[in-house]
Amino acid sequence: MPVELRKILFAEEELQAAVIDYCLRSKMRLPETNIDSVDITEDAEACVVLNYATESPSDVSDVKLSRDQVAAALIRYCGEHNIPLPRSGRKMLQPGDDGVALLINIHWERRKGKESDAAQ
């Protein structure tokens, strides 16, 4: 049975747009200031960290997003930008130095009725 692996790379700007959209739609509290930097880690609980330049120590200075939250953000981003994704594929994130890759692993199974066609 063949296996297909798709890799969609998201630059830091695209990643930032996707996670900000996710945060706003999820009604997460975000600081009302500019993002200072975006950290991408291997940590499942803090895969992406948005660092904000805050003036007061009592203000939230970073927002941490889990791997599941980042995956949801990127999947929605793909839908909004007409990037096709198979529903049945297993989706995984691969953090990199300058962005994130969304990996889609698809196991193709031979469909019934097509076996005889392939033999001819």
Backbone bond lengths (Angstrom), bond angles and torsions (degrees), N, CA, C in turn:
res aa  C-N    CA-C-N  psi(-1)  N-CA   C-N-CA  omega(-1)  CA-C   N-CA-C  phi
1 M - - - 1.441 - - 1.525 108.08 -
2 P 1.320 118.50 124.88 1.460 121.27 -179.70 1.528 112.11 -69.88
3 V 1.318 114.22 153.01 1.463 121.94 177.04 1.516 107.62 -126.04
4 E 1.326 115.92 133.10 1.464 121.27 178.48 1.520 108.41 -111.58
5 L 1.315 116.45 138.37 1.454 121.71 175.89 1.521 108.44 -123.53
6 R 1.327 116.20 118.57 1.465 121.40 176.39 1.522 107.82 -105.42
7 K 1.309 114.89 143.88 1.460 120.55 179.38 1.519 107.75 -131.83
8 I 1.332 115.15 117.79 1.462 120.80 179.08 1.521 106.82 -113.02
9 L 1.326 116.11 119.40 1.462 121.23 -178.09 1.524 110.12 -93.38
10 F 1.314 115.68 134.18 1.454 122.54 177.26 1.522 108.21 -116.73
11 A 1.325 116.14 120.09 1.463 121.05 176.23 1.534 108.30 -68.22
12 E 1.316 116.04 165.43 1.459 120.93 -177.50 1.532 111.96 -57.42
13 E 1.328 117.67 -37.70 1.464 120.88 -179.87 1.524 111.22 -65.27
14 E 1.338 117.00 -41.48 1.467 121.09 178.70 1.521 110.63 -68.58
15 L 1.315 115.83 -41.27 1.459 120.84 176.87 1.522 110.64 -59.92
16 Q 1.318 116.23 -46.06 1.464 121.62 -179.79 1.531 110.18 -61.01
17 A 1.323 117.31 -45.05 1.464 120.69 178.97 1.530 110.87 -61.31
18 A 1.321 116.47 -42.05 1.467 120.88 -178.66 1.525 111.52 -65.95
19 V 1.327 117.72 -44.94 1.468 119.15 -177.27 1.528 112.00 -74.15
20 I 1.322 118.61 -32.68 1.472 120.71 175.59 1.525 108.98 -63.97
21 D 1.328 117.13 -45.32 1.462 121.40 177.33 1.529 109.69 -58.59
22 Y 1.334 116.94 -44.42 1.465 121.61 178.96 1.529 110.39 -60.07
23 C 1.319 117.08 -46.32 1.465 121.49 -179.31 1.527 111.08 -61.05
24 L 1.320 116.81 -44.06 1.464 120.60 -179.18 1.526 111.32 -65.80
25 R 1.328 116.63 -42.13 1.467 120.61 179.11 1.530 111.49 -68.26
26 S 1.328 117.11 -30.27 1.467 121.91 179.79 1.523 112.14 -88.19
27 K 1.325 116.12 1.53 1.460 122.65 -179.50 1.537 112.67 57.55
28 M 1.331 115.24 37.34 1.465 120.74 174.63 1.525 108.52 -76.67
29 R 1.304 115.57 144.76 1.465 120.16 179.61 1.530 109.01 -76.69
30 L 1.325 115.80 123.49 1.458 122.07 177.89 1.526 109.14 -118.63
31 P 1.320 117.12 142.15 1.472 119.25 175.45 1.520 110.79 -62.19
32 E 1.316 115.89 148.21 1.468 120.72 179.76 1.521 109.85 -92.66
33 T 1.299 115.19 60.61 1.457 122.53 178.02 1.523 107.81 -150.92
34 N 1.304 117.02 175.13 1.470 121.24 -178.74 1.520 111.75 -76.07
35 I 1.322 114.75 151.83 1.460 120.58 174.57 1.522 107.90 -74.69
36 D 1.318 115.11 129.08 1.463 121.50 179.70 1.530 110.68 -83.67
37 S 1.342 116.27 -43.48 1.464 120.86 179.25 1.521 109.99 -160.36
38 V 1.323 114.96 164.47 1.461 122.30 176.92 1.525 107.05 -123.55
39 D 1.333 115.83 123.60 1.464 120.74 177.40 1.521 108.94 -104.58
40 I 1.319 116.23 134.40 1.456 122.86 177.96 1.526 106.56 -115.54
41 T 1.342 116.26 123.22 1.464 120.45 -175.12 1.521 110.93 -126.99
42 E 1.308 115.52 173.60 1.471 122.74 175.18 1.526 111.55 -87.75
43 D 1.324 117.73 -8.35 1.459 123.60 -176.78 1.528 110.25 -67.14
44 A 1.329 117.51 125.73 1.461 121.50 -178.45 1.525 111.88 -67.57
45 E 1.324 117.35 -29.28 1.464 121.05 -178.54 1.526 112.98 -87.19
46 A 1.308 118.04 -19.06 1.471 122.31 179.24 1.517 108.93 -141.71
47 C 1.322 115.91 61.43 1.467 122.33 -176.97 1.524 111.02 -64.82
48 V 1.342 115.99 -39.53 1.457 121.82 176.76 1.522 107.93 -128.67
49 V 1.324 115.01 131.65 1.465 120.71 178.22 1.524 107.34 -122.45
50 L 1.330 115.63 120.89 1.463 121.75 175.05 1.523 107.14 -91.73
51 N 1.315 116.62 117.69 1.462 121.61 -179.58 1.522 109.19 -100.22
52 Y 1.321 115.01 128.11 1.468 121.27 -178.09 1.523 109.71 -110.97
53 A 1.300 115.31 144.80 1.464 121.67 174.92 1.526 106.98 -87.11
54 T 1.330 116.82 102.64 1.463 120.81 -178.59 1.520 110.08 -108.04
55 E 1.322 114.57 151.92 1.456 120.01 -179.36 1.518 111.85 -89.83
56 S 1.304 117.46 -31.12 1.457 121.49 -176.90 1.523 109.93 -105.58
57 P 1.333 117.74 134.98 1.467 120.37 178.31 1.522 113.08 -63.64
58 S 1.335 117.46 -20.66 1.461 119.88 -179.51 1.539 112.40 -80.79
59 D 1.327 117.13 -14.71 1.464 120.84 178.67 1.524 110.56 -75.48
60 V 1.319 114.85 152.83 1.463 120.52 175.22 1.525 107.67 -67.32
61 S 1.334 116.76 125.88 1.465 119.20 -177.43 1.522 112.96 -104.00
62 D 1.334 117.57 -12.00 1.462 119.50 177.24 1.524 110.18 -149.49
63 V 1.322 114.54 155.58 1.454 122.32 176.74 1.516 106.58 -126.47
64 K 1.337 115.59 122.92 1.465 121.09 -178.10 1.518 109.64 -103.65
65 L 1.334 114.66 133.51 1.458 120.81 177.96 1.520 109.47 -118.98
66 S 1.318 115.96 133.27 1.463 121.15 179.76 1.525 110.49 -72.73
67 R 1.308 115.20 168.39 1.466 120.75 178.04 1.528 110.93 -59.95
68 D 1.333 117.43 -39.62 1.463 121.07 178.98 1.529 111.37 -65.13
69 Q 1.329 116.77 -40.56 1.457 120.38 178.71 1.525 111.25 -65.44
70 V 1.321 117.00 -41.63 1.468 120.77 179.17 1.524 110.07 -66.04
71 A 1.324 117.19 -41.46 1.466 120.56 177.97 1.530 110.12 -60.89
72 A 1.329 117.21 -44.92 1.462 120.88 178.38 1.531 110.86 -61.14
73 A 1.330 116.28 -40.85 1.470 120.63 179.26 1.523 111.22 -63.27
74 L 1.335 117.08 -43.40 1.463 120.44 -178.36 1.528 112.11 -70.90
75 I 1.326 116.89 -35.93 1.463 120.53 177.68 1.526 109.69 -64.65
76 R 1.318 116.88 -42.39 1.471 120.70 176.88 1.534 110.42 -64.68
77 Y 1.332 116.52 -41.01 1.470 121.53 178.36 1.537 109.56 -58.50
78 C 1.326 116.48 -43.54 1.466 120.13 178.88 1.527 110.60 -61.23
79 G 1.316 116.84 -43.31 1.456 120.67 179.29 1.516 112.12 -62.36
80 E 1.329 116.76 -41.77 1.465 120.91 -179.11 1.525 112.55 -71.38
81 H 1.337 117.60 -22.31 1.464 121.52 -178.44 1.530 112.58 -109.07
82 N 1.329 115.78 18.46 1.474 122.82 176.60 1.522 113.15 55.53
83 I 1.317 116.57 38.71 1.466 121.86 173.98 1.525 106.19 -96.20
84 P 1.334 117.80 112.71 1.470 119.42 -174.51 1.528 112.40 -69.25
85 L 1.336 114.57 135.55 1.462 121.98 175.55 1.525 108.28 -130.32
86 P 1.316 118.10 133.11 1.466 119.51 176.40 1.531 110.05 -73.03
87 R 1.302 116.34 138.11 1.468 120.12 179.75 1.517 111.65 -69.13
88 S 1.325 116.77 -35.85 1.465 120.45 -173.51 1.523 113.62 -82.31
89 G 1.309 118.40 -10.63 1.462 120.38 -177.19 1.519 112.48 -72.75
90 R 1.308 116.36 146.27 1.470 122.07 175.31 1.523 107.47 -80.15
91 K 1.327 115.91 125.27 1.461 120.85 -175.05 1.524 110.52 -107.59
92 M 1.340 115.27 133.98 1.462 121.73 -179.17 1.521 108.55 -137.64
93 L 1.328 115.93 155.26 1.459 121.14 176.24 1.512 110.16 -104.95
94 Q 1.332 114.84 144.25 1.459 121.52 175.81 1.529 107.28 -129.87
95 P 1.344 116.58 99.85 1.473 119.31 178.87 1.521 110.78 -65.59
96 G 1.326 115.18 145.31 1.455 121.49 176.77 1.512 110.23 -134.06
97 D 1.313 116.21 -179.73 1.457 120.58 -178.06 1.527 112.85 -67.55
98 D 1.317 116.85 -37.36 1.463 119.60 -174.50 1.522 113.22 -120.41
99 G 1.328 117.55 23.65 1.455 121.33 178.79 1.512 111.37 160.89
100 V 1.322 114.59 -161.17 1.461 121.43 -178.20 1.517 108.33 -134.20
101 A 1.330 115.77 143.99 1.462 121.04 174.26 1.526 108.18 -108.10
102 L 1.322 115.52 136.29 1.451 122.05 172.19 1.520 106.21 -99.60
103 L 1.322 116.43 116.62 1.460 122.26 -179.61 1.517 108.69 -100.35
104 I 1.326 116.52 133.14 1.451 121.91 178.63 1.518 107.40 -122.28
105 N 1.329 115.77 119.24 1.456 122.63 -178.00 1.525 107.89 -106.51
106 I 1.338 116.63 119.60 1.460 121.86 -176.95 1.526 108.47 -119.47
107 H 1.328 116.63 124.19 1.460 122.03 175.15 1.521 107.77 -98.46
108 W 1.314 116.08 114.32 1.457 120.86 -179.26 1.516 109.33 -87.14
109 E 1.323 115.78 130.57 1.462 121.00 177.00 1.509 108.72 -112.47
110 R 1.315 115.42 144.80 1.462 119.81 177.97 1.524 108.38 -70.05
111 R 1.329 116.05 127.36 1.459 120.53 -178.42 1.523 109.78 -83.76
112 K 1.315 115.67 145.56 1.471 121.64 178.68 1.515 108.92 -61.29
113 G 1.322 116.85 143.05 1.452 121.92 -179.64 1.508 112.19 90.73
114 K 1.301 118.19 -19.67 1.463 122.39 -179.90 1.529 110.95 -94.56
115 E 1.357 116.89 -12.82 1.462 120.46 -178.10 1.529 111.12 -64.16
116 S 1.333 116.18 -41.66 1.463 118.90 -178.53 1.526 110.86 -70.13
117 D 1.350 116.97 -32.92 1.462 120.22 178.17 1.526 110.50 -65.87
118 A 1.328 117.15 -38.19 1.461 120.83 -177.52 1.518 110.92 -71.03
119 A 1.331 117.50 -27.74 1.461 120.90 -177.55 1.533 111.26 -76.99
120 Q 1.307 118.00 -20.64 1.474 120.46 -176.22 1.488 112.52 -81.40
